[in-house]
Amino acid sequence: MDLSLPLDYSAIERILPHRYPFLLVDRITEFEPDKRIVGLKNVSMSDRLLSGPGPDGRPALPPTVLTEAVAQVGAILILAKPENKDRLIFFRGIEKVRFRGSVHPGDVVVVEATVKRLRSRMGVLHGRARVDGRVVAHGIMTFALGQ
């Protein structure tokens, strides 16, 4: 698998089973195997998953969708390994997730996932989403690999 950075949308589609409109990662900019990954999600007014208007009158990306974007970036870190090609990854749980701000059309969400524990069939990642340098969400995600 070619992992020359940045990974664009079509390269991400070769790694993740998700497709539009449920593929929430637009680009991977940093990748350290078994350690960390950084991806981008561009939020536009045409995003089908926006909710709103919120208290400020603007549409926003729902926290659940933001959580899924973080999980997808983490899944790319795991599924990009040659031994995990064609395997499925299952989102097993989230802990200590906190939402610290809203994400609106025009924002670029920078998602970072860092490995806390990694085994052959399961693992734990710490995910963080930022907009303009401020943390909008963070938490710990557990996953399992299937066949």
FENJO-V812091 format. One record per residue. RES is the residue in one small letter. SS is DSSP state (H for helix, E for strand, - for the rest). PHI is phi in radians with two decimals (* if undefined). D_FIRST is the distance of its C-alpha to the first C-alpha in Angstrom with 2 decimals. Layout:
# FENJO-V812091
((RES,SS,PHI,D_FIRST) (RES,SS,PHI,D_FIRST))
This chain:
# FENJO-V812091
((m,-,*,0.00) (d,-,-1.38,3.81) (l,-,-2.02,6.22) (s,-,-1.32,9.29) (l,-,-1.47,12.06) (p,-,-1.35,13.59) (l,E,-1.44,11.21) (d,-,-1.62,13.44) (y,H,-1.00,14.56) (s,H,-1.20,12.55) (a,H,-1.16,9.14) (i,H,-1.14,10.90) (e,H,-1.10,12.06) (r,H,-1.33,8.78) (i,H,-1.73,8.79) (l,-,-1.62,12.60) (p,-,-1.39,15.07) (h,-,-1.22,17.55) (r,-,-2.36,18.88) (y,-,-0.94,21.61) (p,-,-1.62,24.03) (f,-,-1.66,22.55) (l,-,-1.47,19.26) (l,-,-1.90,20.70) (v,-,-2.02,18.06) (d,-,-1.66,18.08) (r,E,-2.81,16.03) (i,E,-1.94,14.37) (t,E,-1.87,16.18) (e,E,-2.40,15.86) (f,E,-2.68,13.53) (e,E,-2.11,14.84) (p,-,-0.87,13.06) (d,-,1.11,15.78) (k,-,-2.24,18.19) (r,E,-2.76,17.88) (i,E,-2.61,16.25) (v,E,-2.27,18.07) (g,E,-2.30,17.77) (l,E,-2.11,20.29) (k,E,-2.22,22.25) (n,E,-1.55,24.68) (v,-,-1.79,27.77) (s,-,-2.15,29.80) (m,-,-1.10,33.09) (s,-,-1.50,31.46) (d,-,-1.03,29.35) (r,-,-1.20,30.52) (l,-,-1.63,30.27) (l,E,-1.22,32.82) (s,E,-1.99,36.05) (g,-,2.51,39.26) (p,-,-1.27,41.34) (g,-,-1.49,41.50) (p,-,-1.03,44.51) (d,-,-1.58,43.98) (g,-,1.51,43.89) (r,-,-1.84,40.23) (p,-,-1.16,37.44) (a,E,-2.44,34.96) (l,E,-1.37,31.61) (p,-,-1.07,32.66) (p,H,-0.98,31.85) (t,H,-1.13,30.17) (v,H,-1.22,27.68) (l,H,-1.08,27.10) (t,H,-1.08,26.52) (e,H,-1.14,23.93) (a,H,-1.08,22.07) (v,H,-1.11,22.06) (a,H,-1.09,20.87) (q,H,-1.16,17.92) (v,H,-1.08,16.81) (g,H,-1.08,17.24) (a,H,-1.11,15.32) (i,H,-1.09,12.17) (l,H,-0.98,12.75) (i,H,-1.40,13.04) (l,H,-1.34,10.56) (a,-,-1.33,7.50) (k,-,-1.20,8.51) (p,H,-0.94,7.21) (e,H,-1.25,10.87) (n,H,-1.80,11.15) (k,-,-1.01,8.82) (d,-,1.22,11.60) (r,-,-1.63,14.12) (l,-,-1.76,16.49) (i,E,-2.03,17.64) (f,E,-2.01,21.34) (f,E,-1.31,23.18) (r,E,-1.67,26.09) (g,E,3.09,28.22) (i,E,-2.32,29.06) (e,E,-2.35,31.68) (k,E,0.90,33.62) (v,E,-1.37,32.14) (r,E,-2.28,34.21) (f,E,-1.89,34.26) (r,-,-1.96,35.84) (g,-,-3.14,35.93) (s,-,-1.64,35.21) (v,-,-2.10,32.38) (h,-,-2.11,33.68) (p,-,-0.93,32.62) (g,-,1.72,31.77) (d,-,-1.41,30.20) (v,E,-1.94,26.74) (v,E,-1.59,25.66) (v,E,-1.72,23.67) (v,E,-1.91,22.10) (e,E,-2.14,21.35) (a,E,-2.14,20.39) (t,E,-2.12,21.28) (v,E,-1.27,20.99) (k,E,-1.73,24.50) (r,E,-2.64,23.83) (l,E,-2.44,20.82) (r,-,-2.16,21.27) (s,-,-1.16,19.35) (r,-,-2.10,20.47) (m,E,-2.73,21.70) (g,E,-2.98,21.85) (v,E,-2.33,23.65) (l,E,-2.15,22.52) (h,E,-1.78,24.87) (g,E,-1.95,24.20) (r,E,-2.51,26.04) (a,E,-2.06,26.37) (r,E,-2.23,28.28) (v,E,-2.25,29.94) (d,-,0.90,31.55) (g,-,1.49,31.21) (r,E,-1.66,33.10) (v,E,-1.27,31.65) (v,E,-1.86,31.95) (a,E,-2.83,30.42) (h,E,-2.75,29.32) (g,E,3.05,29.09) (i,E,-1.96,27.56) (m,E,-2.13,25.22) (t,E,-1.91,24.76) (f,E,-2.39,22.04) (a,E,-2.33,21.59) (l,E,-1.71,18.77) (g,-,-1.82,19.78) (q,-,-1.48,18.80))
